[in-house]
């Protein structure tokens, strides 16, 4: 048995701090849900540029920490289709107005930072799974013609061309040796953001998927519904789209982000033959506090218990302060400054999951007073990984299978 504990001042220490005194008992039961796909994060241009600014040996260290089995063991990762809100500036793969045949489509922009970073990840995890989503179509397809805000103009030639645009992305990445396992048609498609975005109604998304996207790329990769993050829209939006027989038959799952963990449970209950993943956790405010790291633990626990087969973090690496292109400071696993990097609190929150809980693991039911602070999994090799947080400012004793563990205040274990 190995017991690893992390507090704000004592990171990733192997502990023999057991107690003769019995504490609150955590009971472990039968498996719940499906085997998990794993854990990961998103490849963002600003973050990958931050890694590239480091000396080569430091770059190797970060890539080892992110993608090797000795580190975070990220094996299920997200790729942005052109610009997202952590691109250096906003771009698409085809800015030639009226090029409906995609003759000028090019992923050359991604060859500077994104693709080299993905190649480094693949070296450390050759069977890595990638999924992808766009934040915005090319601006000439939208009204207003801007990367942020706006909607895709719903004309036949636009819809056909945009489905082709997404197909070309999947094909061009495949030529680079990067297989896109599944594609989500739009990041947060119900939202009208000041960063790259595109808003769809339920009816517009249903029409695009059913009438264009499935026929265009359905044989190249899986199509998933998503991503979405707003709590009040599950029933009128997701269920409206899922009533389409062609979509229901064709899509493999759905993606939910931020605090939409309840929606994961609803989707899994409504559509047990489909999969759900937590595609992005809340990003914080750039202060990288210990308290927010504990909140990330809770998001991972709730989404896993609700049926998510993967948990995907947002920013792997940012420069100190975590400033986005549009002025929002956000958290990250690592920060970079003056040629050096530092692990942030959420690195440890995530690592307590991703390092020990392996691809193919199943979650186990827990009961007891500390159950809502625990997430327990059985790995494919039969080992059991119990990920436990003590959110209190005082020491706790937790009894698991007749072993009494001391949980340090405000700790991950």
C-alpha positions in Angstrom: 0.0 0.0 0.0 1.2 3.5 -0.9 -0.2 6.6 0.7 0.7 10.0 -0.9 -0.2 13.2 0.8 0.0 16.8 -0.5 -0.6 20.0 1.4 0.1 23.6 0.4 3.5 23.5 2.1 4.4 19.8 1.7 4.0 18.4 -1.8 3.6 14.8 -2.9 5.1 13.2 0.2 4.9 9.5 0.9 3.4 9.1 4.4 3.4 6.5 7.0 1.2 8.6 9.2 -1.3 6.0 10.3 -3.4 6.0 13.5 -4.2 3.4 16.0 -7.4 5.3 16.6 -10.4 4.5 14.3 -11.9 7.4 12.4 -14.9 7.9 10.2 -15.3 4.8 8.0 -15.3 5.0 4.2 -17.0 1.9 2.8 -16.1 0.8 -0.7 -18.7 -1.0 -2.8 -19.4 -2.3 -6.3 -18.4 -0.6 -9.6 -20.5 2.2 -10.9 -20.5 3.5 -14.5 -18.2 2.6 -17.4 -14.5 2.2 -17.8 -12.7 5.6 -18.0 -10.8 6.9 -21.0 -8.3 8.8 -18.8 -7.3 12.4 -18.1 -5.9 15.2 -20.1 -5.8 18.9 -21.0 -6.0 21.2 -24.0 -3.2 22.2 -26.4 -3.4 26.0 -26.5 -1.1 28.2 -28.5 -0.1 30.6 -25.7 0.7 27.7 -23.4 2.7 25.8 -26.0 4.6 29.0 -26.8 5.4 29.4 -23.0 6.9 25.9 -23.0 8.9 26.6 -26.1 10.4 29.7 -24.4 12.2 27.4 -21.9 15.6 25.8 -22.3 15.4 22.4 -24.0 16.0 20.4 -20.8 13.2 22.3 -19.0 10.8 21.6 -22.0 11.6 17.9 -21.7 10.8 18.0 -18.0 7.4 19.6 -18.5 6.5 17.2 -21.3 7.6 14.3 -19.1 5.5 15.6 -16.2 2.4 16.1 -18.4 2.4 12.9 -20.5 4.6 10.2 -19.1 3.2 7.4 -16.8 5.5 8.7 -14.1 3.9 12.1 -14.2 0.3 13.3 -14.8 -0.1 10.5 -17.3 -2.3 12.6 -19.7 -3.6 10.2 -22.3 -6.9 11.8 -23.4 -6.4 15.4 -24.7 -8.2 18.2 -26.5 -7.1 20.1 -29.6 -8.5 23.5 -30.7 -9.7 23.7 -34.3 -7.9 27.0 -35.1 -8.0 29.9 -32.6 -9.4 29.6 -29.1 -9.2 32.2 -26.3 -5.6 31.2 -25.6 -4.3 31.7 -29.2 -1.8 34.5 -29.7 -4.3 36.2 -31.9 -7.5 35.0 -33.6 -7.3 33.1 -36.9 -8.9 30.3 -38.9 -7.5 27.8 -41.3 -9.1 29.6 -44.3 -9.6 33.3 -44.2 -10.2 33.6 -48.0 -13.8 35.0 -48.3 -16.1 32.9 -50.4 -13.7 29.9 -50.7 -16.5 27.4 -50.3 -14.4 24.6 -51.8 -11.6 25.1 -49.2 -8.9 25.5 -51.8 -6.9 27.7 -49.4 -7.4 25.6 -46.3 -4.1 25.3 -44.3 -3.0 24.2 -40.9 0.4 25.9 -41.3 -0.2 28.2 -38.3 -0.4 25.1 -36.0 3.0 23.9 -37.2 4.8 26.5 -35.1 3.7 25.6 -31.6 0.7 23.2 -31.5 1.8 20.3 -33.6 5.3 20.2 -32.2 3.9 20.0 -28.7 1.5 17.2 -29.7 4.4 15.3 -31.2 6.2 15.6 -27.8 3.1 14.2 -26.1 2.9 11.3 -28.5 6.5 10.4 -27.8 5.6 9.8 -24.2 2.2 8.3 -24.8 2.0 6.7 -28.3 -1.6 5.5 -27.9 -2.8 9.0 -26.9 -6.4 9.8 -27.8 -7.3 13.3 -29.2 -10.6 15.0 -29.5 -11.2 18.4 -31.1 -13.6 21.3 -31.2 -13.7 24.7 -33.0 -14.3 28.0 -31.1 -15.3 29.9 -34.3 -15.8 29.3 -38.0 -14.0 31.5 -40.4 -15.3 35.0 -39.9 -16.6 35.4 -43.5 -19.2 32.7 -42.7 -20.5 34.6 -39.7 -22.6 37.6 -38.8 -21.1 39.8 -37.7 -17.9 39.0 -39.4 -15.8 38.7 -36.3 -14.1 35.8 -34.5 -15.8 36.6 -31.2 -19.6 36.8 -30.8 -21.9 36.2 -33.7 -23.5 33.2 -35.4 -22.9 31.0 -38.5 -25.0 32.4 -41.3 -27.4 29.5 -42.0 -27.1 29.2 -45.8 -26.7 26.0 -47.8 -23.3 27.0 -49.1 -22.0 28.0 -45.7 -23.2 24.9 -44.0 -21.7 22.6 -46.6 -18.5 24.6 -46.7 -18.1 24.5 -42.9 -18.7 20.8 -42.7 -15.9 20.5 -45.4 -13.7 22.8 -43.4 -14.0 20.5 -40.4 -13.3 17.4 -42.6 -10.2 19.1 -43.9 -9.0 19.6 -40.4 -9.4 15.9 -39.5 -7.6 14.9 -42.8 -4.7 17.3 -42.5 -4.0 16.4 -38.9 -4.1 12.7 -39.9 -1.4 13.5 -42.4 0.7 14.7 -39.4 0.2 11.4 -37.7 -2.4 12.9 -35.3 -5.7 11.0 -35.4 -8.7 12.9 -34.2 -10.8 10.3 -32.4 -13.9 12.4 -32.1 -15.1 15.9 -32.9 -17.4 18.3 -31.1 -19.0 20.7 -33.6 -18.7 23.8 -31.4 -17.2 24.9 -28.1 -20.0 26.2 -25.8 -22.5 26.5 -28.7 -25.1 28.2 -26.6 -22.8 31.1 -25.6 -22.0 34.5 -27.3 -18.5 35.2 -25.9 -16.1 38.1 -26.3 -13.5 35.5 -27.2 -13.7 33.2 -30.3 -17.2 31.7 -30.3 -20.2 31.0 -32.3 -23.8 30.7 -31.0 -26.3 28.1 -32.3 -29.8 27.4 -31.3 -30.8 23.8 -30.7 -32.5 23.7 -34.0 -29.5 25.1 -35.9 -27.1 22.6 -34.2 -29.5 19.7 -34.9 -29.7 20.7 -38.6 -25.9 21.2 -39.0 -25.1 17.8 -37.5 -27.8 15.8 -39.1 -27.9 17.4 -42.5 -24.2 18.1 -43.1 -21.6 17.0 -40.6 -22.5 13.3 -40.2 -22.5 12.8 -44.0 -19.2 14.8 -44.4 -17.0 13.3 -41.7 -18.9 10.5 -40.1 -16.6 7.9 -41.6 -13.4 9.7 -40.5 -14.1 10.2 -36.8 -16.8 10.0 -34.2 -19.1 13.0 -33.8 -20.0 14.0 -30.3 -22.6 16.6 -29.1 -21.0 19.5 -27.5 -19.4 21.2 -25.8 -21.8 22.8 -23.4 -21.6 24.3 -19.9 -24.7 26.1 -19.0 -26.9 24.4 -16.4 -30.4 25.6 -17.4 -30.2 24.4 -21.0 -29.8 20.7 -20.7 -33.4 19.6 -21.2 -34.6 22.1 -23.9 -31.3 21.9 -25.9 -29.7 18.5 -25.5 -32.9 16.5 -25.5 -34.2 18.5 -28.5 -31.2 17.6 -30.5 -31.2 14.0 -29.4 -34.7 13.5 -30.6 -33.4 13.6 -34.1 -33.2 9.9 -35.1 -30.2 10.3 -37.3 -28.2 12.1 -34.6 -29.3 9.7 -31.9 -28.1 6.8 -34.1 -24.8 8.4 -35.2 -23.3 10.3 -32.3 -21.2 8.5 -29.7 -21.4 10.9 -26.8 -21.5 14.4 -25.4 -19.1 16.8 -23.8 -19.8 19.1 -20.8 -17.6 21.7 -19.2 -17.1 23.9 -16.3 -19.6 23.2 -13.5 -22.0 21.2 -15.8 -21.4 18.0 -13.7 -25.1 17.6 -13.0 -25.8 17.6 -16.7 -23.3 14.7 -17.1 -25.4 12.6 -14.8 -28.7 13.6 -16.6 -27.2 12.8 -20.0 -25.9 9.4 -18.8 -29.3 8.6 -17.3 -31.2 9.6 -20.4 -28.8 8.0 -22.9 -27.0 5.1 -21.2 -25.8 3.8 -24.6 -23.8 7.1 -25.1 -20.7 8.3 -23.4 -20.1 11.6 -21.6 -16.8 13.4 -20.8 -16.0 16.5 -18.8 -14.2 18.5 -21.5 -13.0 21.5 -19.5 -12.9 22.4 -15.8 -13.3 25.9 -14.4 -10.3 28.0 -15.2 -9.9 30.2 -12.1 -8.6 33.8 -12.1 -4.8 33.4 -12.5 -4.2 33.5 -8.7 -3.7 29.7 -8.5 -5.0 29.4 -5.0 -5.0 26.2 -2.9 -8.8 26.7 -2.4 -9.4 26.6 -6.2 -7.3 23.5 -6.5 -9.7 21.9 -4.0 -12.6 23.1 -6.1 -11.1 21.3 -9.1 -11.0 18.1 -7.1 -14.7 18.5 -6.4 -15.4 19.0 -10.2 -13.5 15.9 -11.0 -15.2 13.9 -8.3 -18.7 15.0 -9.3 -18.2 14.5 -13.0 -16.7 11.0 -12.5 -19.6 10.0 -10.2 -22.1 11.3 -12.6 -20.7 9.1 -15.4 -17.9 11.0 -17.1 -15.4 8.7 -18.8 -12.7 11.4 -18.8 -11.8 14.6 -17.1 -10.0 17.2 -19.2 -8.2 20.2 -17.6 -7.9 23.5 -19.5 -4.5 25.3 -19.5 -1.5 23.0 -19.2 1.1 25.8 -19.0 0.9 29.6 -19.0 3.2 32.5 -18.3 3.0 33.8 -14.7 -0.3 35.6 -14.3 -2.1 33.5 -16.9 -3.3 36.3 -19.1 -5.5 35.4 -22.1 -5.6 37.2 -25.4 -8.9 38.9 -24.3 -7.7 40.0 -20.9 -8.8 37.2 -18.5 -6.2 35.8 -16.1 -6.6 32.0 -15.7 -5.1 29.2 -13.7 -2.8 26.5 -15.1 -0.9 23.4 -14.0 2.5 25.1 -14.6 3.6 28.7 -14.8 6.6 29.9 -16.7 8.8 32.9 -15.8 12.4 33.9 -16.7 13.3 30.6 -18.2 12.0 28.5 -15.3 8.7 26.8 -14.5 6.8 26.1 -11.3 4.1 23.6 -10.5 0.8 25.2 -9.4 -1.7 23.9 -6.8 -4.0 22.4 -9.5 -1.1 20.3 -10.7 -1.3 18.3 -7.5 -5.1 18.3 -7.4 -5.1 16.7 -10.9 -2.1 14.4 -10.3 -3.7 12.7 -7.3 -6.3 11.5 -9.9 -4.4 11.1 -13.1 -1.2 9.5 -11.8 -3.0 6.7 -9.9 -6.3 6.2 -11.8 -5.4 4.4 -15.1 -7.2 4.1 -18.4 -9.8 1.4 -18.2 -10.4 1.9 -14.4 -13.9 1.8 -13.1 -15.3 4.0 -10.3 -16.4 2.2 -7.1 -19.4 3.2 -5.0 -18.5 4.8 -1.7 -20.6 5.4 1.4 -19.9 7.0 4.7 -19.4 10.4 6.2 -16.3 11.2 4.0 -17.8 9.8 0.8 -18.4 13.2 -0.8 -14.7 14.0 -0.4 -13.5 10.7 -1.9 -13.3 9.1 -5.4 -12.3 5.4 -5.5 -11.4 3.4 -8.6 -10.4 -0.1 -9.4 -7.6 -0.2 -12.1 -7.4 -2.8 -14.8 -4.6 -4.6 -12.9 -6.9 -5.0 -9.9 -5.3 -2.3 -7.8 -7.5 0.2 -6.0 -6.8 4.0 -6.1 -8.6 6.1 -3.5 -8.3 9.8 -4.1 -9.4 11.7 -1.0 -9.4 15.4 0.0 -9.6 16.8 3.5 -11.2 20.2 2.9 -11.1 21.1 6.6 -8.6 23.2 8.5 -8.1 20.4 11.0 -6.7 16.9 10.9 -9.1 14.1 10.2 -8.8 10.3 10.6 -10.4 8.1 7.9 -10.8 4.4 8.2 -10.7 2.4 5.0 -10.8 -1.4 5.1 -9.5 -1.5 8.7 -6.7 0.9 8.0 -6.7 4.3 9.8 -5.3 7.1 7.7 -4.4 10.5 9.0 -5.6 13.3 6.6 -3.6 16.4 7.1 -5.6 19.7 7.1 -6.5 21.0 3.6 -4.8 18.1 1.9 -5.0 15.8 -1.2 -4.4 12.1 -0.5 
